[in-house]
Amino acid sequence: MADKLTQAQINNILWQACDTFRGKIDSSIYKDYILVMLFVKYLSDTYKEHYDEFHVKYKGDEGRIKRALSRDRFVLDKKSSFDYLYGKRNASDVGEIINKALENIEEDNKGKLRGVFRNIDFNSEVNLGATKERNAMLRTLLEDFCKVDLRPSNIPEEDVIGNSYEYLISRFASDAGKKGGEFFTPSEVSELLSRLVKPEQNDRIYDPTCGSGSLLIRAFNKIAGKKAQIYGQERNGQTHSLCRMNMFLHGIDDAKIEWGDTLANPKHLENDKLMKFQVVVANPPFSLDKWAMGFAGDSNTDTKFKLEPGMDPYRRFEWGV
């Protein structure tokens, strides 16, 4: 039996895959393509291994195999699998083929994945260039990811893929400099905060500016048995999608991650009031100047808009703004 891949080996293969885009596209753009492809490869390899297991268990009975797979954590049809995409890597419309596969994955898993790929377009001329260059990059990307076997039996422990995802995000954040803080909190800071808040079993853990979710995951992992409910909200649509995928890759399927402005449109409510939590972690965007503009409304064009306490239906600013 071949040795299992180590965390370092997986990280290295994935980081090398980024060479496909370096020098051609800014990392703030290509990070989304790399991370989405990692997620698809993980789903596909896991599903493929489960198919093989059920094939043995049910002695090739396709009906029973199909029923068993329909109860799996995620469902994929053949045209949504990485192997299918890899087989189409030389197609003239490979970008559109990948987009269609992502649509199918969302539709087949809409209870969990609805909207998670809404901000990614593998056929974008704006992001990936003209057809010839775009197709060459996508072909190379698929060939790079073909090199890494992400079947559960080939990785040493459950969190390895999630850790690799976080590793890539941290590298992208480093490349982005100050802007990286918009979607990633350094692991040292996340670790310190998660220790300070001392989360306990069955706590509600919340991050109002959750970015890619690193703070929430660190806090969750501090709990024995990992029994807690995760809540988060993120204003940036692309980062919101990254966070949702990050949760799934860390085995947190029931995390409630919402998209929107936490101040102007908080999504976590109970009985029309703000939900309460035992633990709150956050690394807010302190440098954001126009943080209150969500309260202005579309009809307010005053460039000197000022938030007044009475504008907030949840009375959060009565002691000052």
Order of alpha helices (4+ residues) and beta strands (2+ residues): alpha-alpha-alpha-alpha-alpha-alpha-alpha-alpha-alpha-alpha-beta-alpha-beta-alpha-beta-beta-beta-beta
